Amino acid sequence: METIGKQTLFDNALDLLVAKIEEDEQTIGVEFPYTTDASGAWRTKPSSQTEGYTGEGSFGNWFCGFWIGMLLAAFLRSGRRHFLRTAISRVRSMVPHSDDRNTHDIGFNLCTSIPSAFHITRDAWLREVGVYGASQLRSRVVKTQDNAYIPSWPLGNNRGSRTVQIDTMPVLFLLYWATEESKDASLRAAGEAHAQTTQEHFVRPDYSTVHAVEFGPVTGHPTRKFTFRGYADDSCWSRGQAWGVYGFVATARATGKIEYLRLAERLADHFMNRLDGTLIPLWDFDDPSNPNSPRDSSAAAIVASALLDLSALHPDAEIGAHWRRCGLALLAKLCEHCLATEATHRGLLKHGCYRKPNNDGLDCASTYGDYYFVEALCSACMPNAFRPALSRLTRS
């Protein structure tokens, strides 16, 4: 059992989720929130809005699933069935994403909504949508002489089909979940192949991570390693590091292979070792203006959720307990220093950093940060309610 202090913090945060999402659903209409503006109000987008991609069927908006996931958590916390009805209604509005294979965004929208919705309701149509969407994500796999990977951008674009971001690692969860539901092992194989490519080409010797890699179209050899979200090509963007931790934990769970768990631990060690006393990471660990640069609470939320899963999977209960303490410490600091308790701020977590190179959302809340914060809170306070139980891996 957690200490009373932490438990109270977590309970209060979940109650704040319920209160805010109840109010926001009455004002935001059919669009989906993504980040807050300078006043604390949500900025929203329709589910069909693109992010500048071209090609028929490209939706671009990768934020939809996060809001749906939070509606589901609000239902679990409160028992109010209108949250569940609203979540399912929003899933239906997002269903066209399951047929959009133009970008990896299909994974974000579905992996953060469908598995939990199906776990809670057991409605067969949700499984069908999720498995179909996973098959579309798998169809994006590019195979070369040396590797295979899921590119981030349109397959019809020469550079887009050869460019991979570390941001794809968390969406592998959709492939792994769909494997369990469909018994189609090729879905898991596609996810693991991408994870192997990421391990080989994104993880540096010090266990920091690269943001993006461009591969040669035939050999699969990297032709460029770079960033467009972090400070520099050779820096460590904290949210990218968080995506890596999360994705390798998911891969360990899906494959049962302890080597992926060990890698997640090393990436997590690098992340934790670069935090200061606040435990809220700077947006990029290598920005020369640190510690006076923006922080990114979303990175801490992603890692907190991943560490709670890592702790449950770890074959050594004592080491698993260490990682649980780390995850709960991150959660507690987020509650103490980032929780937006004021009514004028509509997000849950302040002090996120959306796109620093674009000077966009330098101190904001985001639905992805809020979602992973809530996912972690559910793991801590409502185990097995939001997602199925985890089993310890066996030693190798």
N, C-alpha and C positions, 0 to 999 in steps of 0.2 A: 504494500500500500504506500502511496506517495505521502510526503509530508503534508500536513494540513495546509500550510502556507501555499504550496504549489497547487494543491487540489482546489483551493479557493480561487486562486488566480485563473486556473483553467476553466472552472465552472462559470466564473464571471465572464470570461471571454466567450464561451459558448452561448451564454444568455444574451450577451451583446450581439452576437451573430443573429440570434432569433429576432431580437428587437429591431435591428437595422434592416434586415432583409424583409421583414414584415412591412416596414414603412416604405422601403425602396420599391417594392413590387407594386405599390399603389401609385407610383409617380413615373417610373421609367418607361412604361409602355411595352411594346413588343421587342424593342432593341435590347442589346446586351451590354452591360457595363464593361469597361476594360481598365481605365485608370482614372484617378481623380485629378481635377484641375487645381489651380492655385487656391481656390476658395474651399476646396474639399468636396465639391460636387462631382458626381460620376460623369465621365465622358462615356458616351455610348455609341455603338455601331449596330446596324442590322446584321443578321446572320449571313446575309449574302454579300456584304461589302468586301471588295478585294483590297489587297495591300499593294496594288500596282502590278500584280501578275497579269499575264496575258494568256489567252487560250480559253476555249469554251469549257464551261463547268468549273472554273476556278473561283473559289469563294474567298480564300485569303484570311478571313476573320478566324483567328485561332483561339478566341477568348470564350466562346459560347459554353463549352463544357464546364468551365470553372464555376460559373454562376449556377448552373444546374446542380453541380456537385454540392455547392453550399446550400441550395434549397433542400436537397436530400438530407444533409446534416442537420439543418434546422428542423426538419420533420422528426428525425430521430431524437433530437434533444427535447423538443416540445410536445411531440405527439399530435400536433395539429395537422390534420390530414390535408388541409388546403395547400400546405407547402408541397406535399407529395403530388397533389393534382397539378399544381403549377409547374413543378419540375417535369412531369411527364408531358404536359402541354408544350413546354419549351423544347423537350427532346423531339417532339413531332415537328416543330418548326425548324429544327436543325437536321432532320433526317437526310435532306439532300447532300449533306457533307459526307455521308457514307458512300456516295457515288462519285466523290471528287478525288481523283488520283493525281491531280496536278501538282500538289505540294505535300510536304509532310504534315501540314496543318490538320489534315484529316485525323491524324493520330491524336493530337492534343484535344480536339473537340470531342472525340469519342472516348478516349481512355480515361478522361476525368469525369465522365457522366454515365456512360452505359454500364460498365461493370458494377458500379454501386447501385444504380437503378435496378438492374437485374437481381443483384444480391438481395435487395430489399423486397422487391415485388414478385420475383420469379416469373414475370410475364414473358412468354416465349418470343413475342415479337421484338423485345429488346435484345434478346440473344441473337436473333436473326440479323438485326441491324448492325450489331457490334461485330459479329463474325463476318458479315459481308464487307463492312468497312475495313476490317483487318485484312481481308483478301485483297482489297484495293490497295492498301498500304504495301502489302507484300508484292503486288504487281509492279511497284515502283523500283524494286531491287535492280541495281545495275551490276552485272557480273563482268569482271575483267580477268586478265591472265592470272593476277596475283591475289585478288580479293573480291569481295562483294559488299555493297553498301546501299543505303537508302538515301538518295540525294534530297536536298532540302527544297529545291525549286523545280520549275517545269521541266519535264523530260524532253520536251521539244526544243529547249534552249540549250545551245552548245555548252555554255559555261554552267548553266543551271543544273544540267544533268550530271555534271562532274564535281559539283560542290556539295560538301557535307558540313553540317554544323554539329557541335556537341549537343545542341538543343534537341537533336533527334533522340538522344538516349532515353529520356523519360517516356517517349511515346511507344517504345518497344513493349511497354506494359500491355498495350492493346493486343499485340501479336501473341504475347504469352497467355493473356487471359483467354483469347479466342482459341488457342491451342487446347486449353483445358475444356472449353465448352464444346468444341467441334471434334476433338480428337484428331485434328489435322496437324501432324507433326511438322509439316513444311512451314507452317506459320512460325513456330518456335525456331526452326532452323534459320529462317530469314532474319529473325531478330538476333540470334546468336552470331550469325555471320557479320551483321553490322557491328555488334559489340566487339567482335574480334578485330575488325578493321579499326575501330575507335581505339582499342587497346594498343594496337601496333603503331598508329600514326598520330594520335592525339595526346597520349600520355608522355610527358617529358621524364627524363631521368630523376628529377626531384619530386615527381608525382604531382606537379602542377599540370595544367591542361591547356591545349591549343583551342582556340575558338572555332576556326574553320579551316578546312583543307580542300584544295582543288586537286583532283586526280587526273592523270593521263587517261584518255579514253580507251586505250587498248591494254596497256600494261598494268594500269592501276597504281603506278608509282606516283607519289605526291609531286605536283609541279609547283605548288605554292601553299604555304601555311600562313594564315593571316587572321585579322579580326576586323569586324565592323561594329562590334558592340563594346569591346574592351578598349584599354588605353593604347596598346601597341601590339604588334604582331607577336612579340616575345613576352608579353605580360600575362598575368593570370587574372582574368575577368572572374570575379567571385561567383556570379550566377552560373557561368559556364562550368566552374568547378563543382558547383552544387548539382547541376544537371548530370555530371559524370558520376558523382556518388550515387545519386538516385537510380540512374540507369543500370549501373553495375550491381547494385543490390537487387534490383528487379530481375536481372539476368541470372544472378546466383540462385534466386528463388525458383525461377522457371526451369533451369537446367540441373539444379542440384549440385553444381560444380563449385567446390570450395575456392578454387583459384579466383573466381570472380568476386567472391566475398572478400578475399584477401586484398584484391586490388581496390575494392571499395573502401576498405579500411585505410589503405595507404593514401588514397585521395582524401578521405575524411581527416586523417592525421594532418595532411598538408593544410587543409582548410582550417581546422581548429587551431593549429600552431600559429596561424597568421592573424588570429583575432586578438584584439586588445581587451581590456577589462569589461567593456560594454557587451561583448559577445555578438555585436551587430557588425557584420563585415563591411569594410569599405567597398565601394562599387568595383574597384579593381585594386588588387593587392599591391600593384606596382606603380600606381599613379604617383609621380614625384611630388605632387602637392599633398599627399597623405601626411598627417591625419585630417587635413582640412578639406578633403574632397567629399562628395556625397557618400552616404552609406546606402546599403541595399538590404532592407529587412527581408525581402523576398528570398534572398539567397539563404539566410538563416532558417527561414521557414521550410524551404525545400530540404535542407540538410537535416533539420530536426525530424521531419517525417521519415526520411531515409534511415536515420540512425535508430529510430524506434523499430523499424522493420529489421535492420541489421542485427539489433540486439535479440530479437525473437528468433532469427535464423541461425545465429552463431552456435556452432557445436559445443563451444566452451561456455558454460553458463556464467562463469565468473567474468570472462571477457565480455560476454553479452550484457551483463549487468553494468559494466563500465560504459558501454556505448549507450545504454538506456539512460544512465545518469547524464551523459553528454547531451543527448537529445532533449531530455527534460530541462536541463539547464538552459539550452537555447530557447525552448518554449517559454520558460519562466522570464527570461530577459526580454523576450518579445512582449510578453504581457506587461512587464514593468515599465518598459521604455518606449514602446511603439504602439500600444493599443490606443485607438482613436475613440476615446470615451465621450468627446464632445459631439453634440447633436449635429453641428454644422459640417462635420467631417464624416462622409458617408462610408468610407472604407473601414476595414478593421485594423489594418497595420499601416501606420504612417512610416515615413522615412524609407520608402522604396525608391529605387532608381530605375526608371524605365529605359531610356535611351540617352545615356550621357553624351556620346559623340554628336547627337542631334540636339542636345540641350532640351530634351523633351522629358518631362516628368522627373525632375531631379530630386524632388522630395514629395513623393506621392504614395497613395495606396494603389494597388493593382489587384485585379481579380485573381491573377495567378498566385501572387504572394498570399492573398487572403485564403485561397483554396488550399494551398499546401500547409498553411498554418492550421486551418480547420481540419484537414486530413490528419495532421499530427495530434491535434486535440482529441479527435475521435479515437485515435489509437490509444491515447493516454487515459481517456475517461470512459469510452464506450467500446472496449475491445470487441472485435468481431461483429459489430453492428453495421459499420460503414463498409467494411470489406471482409472477406473470409479470413479465418484464422491462419496463422503461419506456423509451420512445423520446423523444428531445428534440422539443419543439415547434418549429415553424418561426416565424421572426420575422414580425411583421406591421407 
